[in-house]
């Protein structure tokens, strides 16, 4: 395989409600954190846990959807890539931050808890909600109408 891959998939709980901002050019940007927790037993059989916090950045229509529907504590699946950025803190010290640039997210959990498997992709939540029923899968061996050779 040539090339490289920068892909992240996380399932965790929101640490805070998304914070929506607009760039000077009018692009929506939302930031929030997601916690993932790993559980295992040590050699003595005692339960151990470790929680990692991830900074999530969402752009465009998805940022607006995230701000509207995602809430602290809710479970979410995040799909995206790792990005590093440099900034200068208030004391003038240069620092590096690691963000997860979210390409897609899926709200997990029960509907009454704000979940239900709704997926926010580049088309937006309205496209998902108004897409109607899925067409039936073609029968085995049936020909497809498209020209894609695979």
Residue frames relative to the residue before (quaternion, step in Angstrom):
aa qw qx qy qz dx dy dz
X 1.0000 0.0000 0.0000 0.0000 0.00 0.00 0.00
X 0.2066 -0.7681 0.5920 0.1301 3.55 -0.82 0.93
X 0.6845 0.4622 -0.3503 0.4418 3.54 -1.19 0.40
X 0.3711 -0.7060 0.5531 0.2406 3.53 -1.24 -0.42
X 0.2513 -0.7612 0.5831 0.1319 3.53 -1.32 0.22
X 0.0417 -0.7566 0.6525 -0.0038 3.55 -0.94 0.97
X 0.2362 0.7802 -0.5274 0.2397 3.59 0.04 1.32
X 0.0443 -0.7863 0.6161 -0.0144 3.55 -0.95 0.97
X 0.0041 -0.7519 0.6590 0.0188 3.55 -1.11 0.79
X 0.0136 -0.7987 0.5997 -0.0470 3.56 -0.76 1.10
X 0.0671 -0.7214 0.6833 0.0909 3.53 -1.22 0.62
X 0.2675 0.7617 -0.5450 0.2262 3.54 -0.59 1.14
X 0.5376 -0.6096 0.4832 0.3253 3.52 -1.36 -0.24
X 0.5199 -0.6458 0.4632 0.3132 3.54 -1.02 0.83
X 0.3416 -0.7505 0.5374 0.1771 3.53 -0.94 0.96
X 0.7829 -0.0041 -0.0010 0.6221 3.56 1.26 -0.39
X 0.6089 -0.5287 0.4308 0.4051 3.57 -1.24 0.36
X 0.5576 -0.5959 0.4455 0.3681 3.61 -1.07 0.62
X 0.2496 -0.7408 0.6094 0.1322 3.53 -1.11 0.82
X 0.1888 -0.8143 0.5450 0.0652 3.57 -0.49 1.25
X 0.0177 0.7647 -0.6433 0.0322 3.54 -1.01 0.94
X 0.3003 -0.7198 0.5923 0.2022 3.52 -1.28 0.38
X 0.4135 -0.6869 0.5363 0.2639 3.57 -0.96 0.87
X 0.6733 -0.4846 0.3457 0.4386 3.63 -1.19 0.27
X 0.6781 0.4794 -0.2918 0.4745 3.60 1.14 -0.58
X 0.5944 -0.6097 0.3471 0.3931 3.61 1.29 0.02
X 0.4728 0.6633 -0.4432 0.3742 3.60 1.27 0.20
X 0.3929 -0.7160 0.5291 0.2304 3.60 -0.91 0.95
X 0.0328 -0.7744 0.6313 -0.0257 3.55 -1.10 0.86
X 0.0344 -0.7908 0.6110 0.0038 3.58 -0.81 1.01
X 0.1095 -0.7721 0.6246 0.0415 3.54 -1.09 0.82
X 0.1684 0.7494 -0.6321 0.1025 3.55 -1.13 0.77
X 0.3954 -0.7018 0.5344 0.2559 3.56 -1.26 0.20
X 0.1524 -0.7534 0.6334 0.0893 3.53 -1.26 0.61
X 0.2342 -0.7610 0.5929 0.1206 3.56 -0.98 0.92
X 0.0798 -0.7485 0.6562 0.0526 3.55 -1.06 0.87
X 0.1442 -0.8080 0.5697 0.0434 3.56 -0.91 0.93
X 0.1911 -0.7613 0.6147 0.0780 3.53 -0.94 1.04
X 0.0932 -0.7938 0.6004 0.0262 3.58 -0.94 0.91
X 0.1216 0.7734 -0.6127 0.1075 3.58 -1.02 0.88
X 0.4079 -0.6689 0.5503 0.2888 3.56 -1.32 0.11
X 0.4021 -0.7028 0.5325 0.2467 3.57 -0.97 0.87
X 0.7313 -0.4287 0.2780 0.4518 3.64 -1.22 0.13
X 0.6626 0.4856 -0.3066 0.4808 3.62 1.17 -0.47
X 0.5529 -0.6400 0.3761 0.3785 3.60 1.30 0.03
X 0.4999 0.6503 -0.4305 0.3765 3.60 1.26 0.18
X 0.4893 -0.6642 0.4885 0.2842 3.54 -1.01 0.87
X 0.0773 -0.7809 0.6198 0.0077 3.56 -0.92 0.99
X 0.0573 -0.7856 0.6143 0.0467 3.58 -1.13 0.62
X 0.0492 -0.7652 0.6407 0.0387 3.52 -1.22 0.57
X 0.1607 -0.7894 0.5887 0.0663 3.55 -0.81 1.02
X 0.1519 -0.7602 0.6281 0.0667 3.54 -0.98 0.97
X 0.2411 -0.7623 0.5862 0.1309 3.57 -1.03 0.84
X 0.1256 -0.7974 0.5899 0.0208 3.56 -0.90 1.01
X 0.3130 -0.7276 0.5821 0.1838 3.56 -0.95 0.94
X 0.1452 -0.8070 0.5715 0.0332 3.56 -0.67 1.18
X 0.0901 -0.7720 0.6285 0.0304 3.56 -1.04 0.89
X 0.0412 -0.7895 0.6119 -0.0247 3.57 -0.80 1.07
X 0.1960 -0.8000 0.5620 0.0760 3.58 -0.96 0.91
X 0.8313 0.3129 -0.1938 0.4164 3.53 -1.38 0.28
X 0.8366 -0.1496 0.1424 0.5074 3.54 -1.16 -0.75
X 0.6168 0.5509 -0.3466 0.4427 3.59 1.06 -0.74
X 0.6052 0.5555 -0.3553 0.4460 3.61 1.06 -0.68
X 0.6588 0.4995 -0.3002 0.4757 3.56 0.99 -0.86
X 0.6395 0.5140 -0.3176 0.4755 3.59 1.03 -0.79
X 0.6391 0.5292 -0.3220 0.4558 3.58 0.95 -0.90
X 0.6714 0.4991 -0.3010 0.4577 3.59 0.87 -0.93
X 0.6864 0.4974 -0.2796 0.4509 3.58 1.04 -0.77
X 0.8285 0.3011 -0.1120 0.4588 3.60 0.84 -0.97
X 0.6903 0.4825 -0.3024 0.4464 3.62 1.00 -0.67
X 0.0451 -0.7987 0.6000 -0.0092 3.57 -1.01 0.86
X 0.6666 -0.5088 0.3793 0.3910 3.53 -1.22 0.62
X 0.7981 0.2919 -0.2395 0.4696 3.56 -0.98 0.93
X 0.5938 0.5840 -0.3714 0.4105 3.61 1.16 -0.44
X 0.4437 -0.6868 0.5120 0.2633 3.55 -1.14 0.71
X 0.0054 0.8013 -0.5951 0.0614 3.54 -0.99 0.92
X 0.2813 -0.6987 0.6252 0.2046 3.53 -1.25 0.54
X 0.1291 -0.7872 0.6022 0.0309 3.55 -0.81 1.07
X 0.0485 -0.7658 0.6409 0.0201 3.56 -0.99 0.90
X 0.3214 0.7515 -0.5245 0.2384 3.57 -0.74 1.01
X 0.4740 -0.6458 0.5105 0.3124 3.53 -1.14 -0.73
X 0.5325 -0.6201 0.4770 0.3231 3.55 -1.26 0.48
X 0.0168 0.7682 -0.6398 0.0150 3.55 -1.06 0.85
X 0.2236 -0.7510 0.6082 0.1273 3.54 -1.08 0.81
X 0.0349 -0.7838 0.6197 0.0189 3.54 -1.11 0.68
X 0.2977 -0.7350 0.5811 0.1828 3.53 -1.18 0.60
X 0.0443 0.7787 -0.6247 0.0380 3.52 -1.12 0.70
X 0.3744 -0.6914 0.5652 0.2497 3.55 -1.30 0.26
X 0.3645 -0.7485 0.5105 0.2150 3.59 -0.72 1.06
X 0.7437 -0.4256 0.2822 0.4314 3.58 -1.31 0.05
X 0.6705 0.4792 -0.2924 0.4851 3.58 1.20 -0.52
X 0.5661 -0.6278 0.3706 0.3847 3.59 1.28 0.04
X 0.5012 0.6470 -0.4215 0.3906 3.58 1.28 0.26
X 0.3921 -0.7077 0.5356 0.2419 3.58 -0.90 0.96
X 0.0250 -0.7967 0.6032 -0.0278 3.56 -0.93 0.98
X 0.2888 -0.7245 0.5982 0.1839 3.53 -1.33 0.38
X 0.1211 -0.7832 0.6076 0.0517 3.56 -0.96 0.90
X 0.2805 -0.7342 0.5968 0.1613 3.53 -1.19 0.68
X 0.0451 -0.7953 0.6044 -0.0158 3.57 -0.74 1.11
X 0.3110 -0.6660 0.6295 0.2516 3.52 -1.33 0.34
X 0.2415 -0.7578 0.5947 0.1169 3.57 -0.59 1.21
X 0.2561 -0.8115 0.5139 0.1088 3.56 -0.25 1.33
X 0.2038 -0.7666 0.6004 0.1016 3.55 -0.87 1.06
X 0.7819 0.0073 0.0326 0.6225 3.58 1.10 -0.79
X 0.0006 0.7758 -0.6281 -0.0598 3.55 -1.23 0.41
X 0.1866 -0.7541 0.6216 0.1003 3.53 -1.26 0.59
X 0.3317 -0.7267 0.5679 0.1982 3.56 -0.82 1.00
X 0.1747 -0.8030 0.5666 0.0610 3.57 -0.67 1.12
X 0.6025 0.5651 -0.4160 0.3801 3.58 -1.26 0.20
X 0.6735 -0.4867 0.3742 0.4116 3.53 -1.36 -0.05
X 0.6540 -0.5446 0.3651 0.3773 3.55 -1.19 0.63
X 0.6832 0.4913 -0.3032 0.4472 3.62 0.89 -0.88
X 0.6675 0.4626 -0.2972 0.5022 3.58 1.27 -0.26
X 0.6076 -0.5725 0.3517 0.4236 3.58 1.25 0.18
X 0.6033 0.5455 -0.3741 0.4456 3.60 1.16 0.36
X 0.2354 0.8161 -0.5188 0.0973 3.50 -0.83 -0.99
X 0.5926 -0.6257 0.3590 0.3583 3.56 1.18 0.34
X 0.3605 0.7184 -0.5227 0.2842 3.61 1.13 0.34
X 0.2274 -0.7939 0.5577 0.0836 3.54 -0.87 1.00
X 0.1572 -0.7798 0.6006 0.0802 3.56 -0.89 0.95
X 0.0286 0.7909 -0.6071 0.0708 3.53 -0.31 1.29
X 0.7932 -0.3336 0.2096 0.4644 3.54 -1.28 -0.06
X 0.6377 0.5448 -0.3349 0.4294 3.62 1.11 -0.55
X 0.4971 -0.6741 0.4215 0.3476 3.59 1.13 -0.49
X 0.6650 -0.5381 0.3653 0.3671 3.52 -1.28 0.50
X 0.6190 0.5484 -0.3639 0.4286 3.61 0.96 -0.73
X 0.6298 0.5219 -0.3323 0.4697 3.58 1.01 -0.77
X 0.6491 0.5157 -0.3183 0.4599 3.59 0.98 -0.81
X 0.7130 0.4733 -0.2700 0.4413 3.57 0.79 -1.02
X 0.7577 0.3778 -0.1989 0.4935 3.60 1.05 -0.69
X 0.4319 0.7416 -0.4381 0.2674 3.58 1.22 0.17
X 0.4132 -0.7259 0.4637 0.2957 3.63 1.20 -0.29
X 0.7160 -0.4374 0.3008 0.4533 3.57 -1.26 -0.05
X 0.5248 -0.6168 0.4818 0.3347 3.54 -1.21 0.56
X 0.4892 -0.6426 0.4850 0.3356 3.59 -1.03 0.68
X 0.5808 -0.5902 0.4134 0.3787 3.59 -1.11 0.55
X 0.5315 -0.6119 0.4795 0.3364 3.56 -1.17 0.62
X 0.5185 -0.6379 0.4538 0.3439 3.60 -1.01 0.71
X 0.5763 -0.5868 0.4412 0.3589 3.57 -1.16 0.59
X 0.6409 -0.5257 0.3866 0.4042 3.56 -1.17 0.55
X 0.8196 0.2147 -0.1884 0.4966 3.54 -0.91 1.00
X 0.4830 0.6691 -0.4419 0.3517 3.61 1.25 -0.04
X 0.4688 -0.6636 0.5043 0.2924 3.57 -1.11 0.66
X 0.3754 -0.7056 0.5587 0.2215 3.54 -1.14 0.70
X 0.5090 -0.6752 0.4488 0.2890 3.56 -1.14 0.59
X 0.6326 0.5530 -0.3467 0.4169 3.61 1.13 -0.42
X 0.5238 -0.6559 0.4648 0.2818 3.55 -1.33 0.30
X 0.4249 0.7004 -0.4798 0.3141 3.61 1.19 0.15
X 0.3728 -0.7907 0.4467 0.1903 3.60 -0.65 1.11
X 0.7307 0.3835 -0.2624 0.5001 3.63 1.12 0.23
